[in-house]
Amino acid sequence: MNNALPLTTPRLTRRTLLSAAACSLALPAFAQNKPMKLRYQLDWRIGASATPYVVALRKGYFLEEGLDVSLIVGSGSAGTVQRLVAGNAEMGTGDVSALAEFAANNPGIPAKAVMLIYEHTAASAFALKKSGILTPADLKGKRLAAPVSDTGRKLFPLFALANGLDAAQDVSWLSVEPALRETMLVRGQTDVVTGNVSSALVALGKLGIPRSEIVVMRYAEHGVPLYGNAILSHPDFIRQHPQAVTGFLKGYLRAVKEINVDRPGGIAVLKQHEPLIDEKNELAGLDIIIDQELASANARKNGIGEIDPAKFRKGIDMLSKVTALATTPRPEDLIDMSLLPSRADRMVF
């Protein structure tokens, strides 16, 4: 006895064919085939800062651009640049100062910034109010802790120079794993930690420290006018797949615009992706990221994304004063603004 279902051929009407054609034309040309796999290197663990990427991934915004994106957890901007150079990711999030430092001390162009995310560096120093450390001057003679690759630690000599401190003589450093940094501060095993403002405040919140008891010294507010994070990509990938780069940026921007309107909704999607997050603390971190990092005055006026080569050059010159750079990279070699989505797409605030 044959139990197989009868094979039927659907009737192809003119309306069906036109609908299919319309759907096909709605996608980018390269997206009408199998989605392109794209490995994206985050600069940190899954948390508030990863919300736009997770929303774009889980809501299919990347897929609509023809991209099958996988997110790779990171441990700092320097790691992002290294993974791009090694071919372990096609795009990633990284601090442009870390990019400049790597380019200065290694041959070739390791990566290019294709869209600026943070107008100002998010690197900061953190202390507990009860320690009596309230200003940069109070750091003299104190113990600081951070991972070796931490951007706040790498940029500390600039912070010190701008605030009358000797980075080599006035402080001592403890090298710690990222997961232990804030715990050591709470336990009194270090006086100060450095890190990204949103991730550090979220971590301290998880440890029961209220925001009112935390002293935050943002480098950008203490004489260090550097750019912060950008979306980076390897030069070969930019050259070979420019539409994929632009498509990724469009998916990211679409997610940012949506999250800005519904921040709890963004964190709810993040919770689906990473069930172990603390929603309350991550929402507080997301508020910091949007209000203090993404929605800068320039981003509100001109849209997210553009990098001024002249400002970037000044930042590289500042780095050269406190960091041993084998060469001085040209900003024009480290940025590519040609693949930015339209200004309308970038006006998310």
Residue, then its C-alpha position, 0 to 999 in steps of 0.5 A: m500500500n502506498n501511503a505517500l502524499p500525492l505530489t501537487t504542482p502549485r498554480l503559478t498565476r501572474r500575481t504569484l510571479l509578480s509577488a515573488a519578483a517584488c520580494s526578490l527585488a527588495l533584497p540587495a543583489f548579493a542577498q538574493n542567494k544564500p546569505m553570506k556568513l559574517r563573523y563579528q568580533l565584539d569587544w566585550r561579553i554579551g551585555a548592554s553594549a552588545t544590545p544593538y548587535v543582538v537585536a539586529l541578529r535576533k530580529g533578522y535585520f542582518l539577514e534582510e541584508g543578506l548576512d548570516v552573522s555570528l557574534i563572537v564574545g570579546s575581551g577588549s579592543a586590542g583583541t578585536v584588531q588581532r582577530l581581524v588581522a588573523g582572519n578570525a573575523e570579518m568585522g568587529t568593534g574596537d577602539v580607534s586608538a587601539l587600531a592606531e597603536f597596532a598599525a603603528n607597531n605592525p606592518g600593513i593595515p590591520a583594519k579600517a574603521v568603517m563607522l564611528i560609534y562613540e564620539h568620545t572614548a568611554a575609558s574611565a577610572f573608577a573608585l568607591k567614594k568611601s576611599g576618599i578618592l574623588t579627583p585625578a590628583d587623589l590617584k597619586g600613590k594608589r593601586l590600579a587594577a585592570p586587564v593588560s589589554d584594557t583600553g582604560r589602562k592603555l590610555f592611562p598615561l594620557f589621562a595622567l599627563a593631562n592631570g599632572l600625574d606621572a604614570a610611571q611613578d605615581v601609581s602601581w598596577l595589578s594585572v587582573e582578569p576582566a571578571l575579577r576587576e570590579t570584585m577586587l575594587v569592592r573587596g578593597q584589594t585595589d584602590v581604583v580600576t579602569g574600564n569602559v564606563s557602562s560595563a564597569l558600572v553594570a558590574l559594580g551594580k551587580l555587586g550591590i554598589p549603588r551608582s551614588e557610591i561610585v566615583v567615575m573619572r571619564y578620560a574624555e572629561h579630564g583632558v583626553p579628547l580621543y575618539g572611542n569605539a568604531i565598527l572595524s573591518h579587514p581591508d580585504f573584506i572591505r574591498q571584496h564585499p563592500q555591500a556586505v559592510t554597508g548592509f551590516l551597518k544598516g542592520y546595526l543602525r536600524a537596531v539602534k533606532e529601535i532600541n532608543v525608542d524601546r530600551p526595555g524591549g531591547i534588553a528583553v531581546l538581549k535576555q533571550h540571547e543571554p539568559l544570565i544577564d541582570e535586566k535592571n543593571e543592563l538597562a542602566g548600562l544601556d541608558i549610559i551607552i545611548d545617552q552618553e556615548l551614541a547620542s552625542a551632539n554631533a550624532r544628533k546633528n549629522g548622524i552616527g558614523e563619520i570620522d574626522p581625519a584631522k581629529f583622528r590625527k591629533g589623537i594619534d599625535m597624543l598617543s605618540k607622546v606617551t606610547a612607543l610607536a614604531t611609526t606614525p600611521r596616517p589616519e586616512d589609511l585607517i578609515d574608510m567612510s565610503l561605505l557608510p549608509s545614507r545620512a537618513d539611515r544614520m539619523v537615529f536620534 
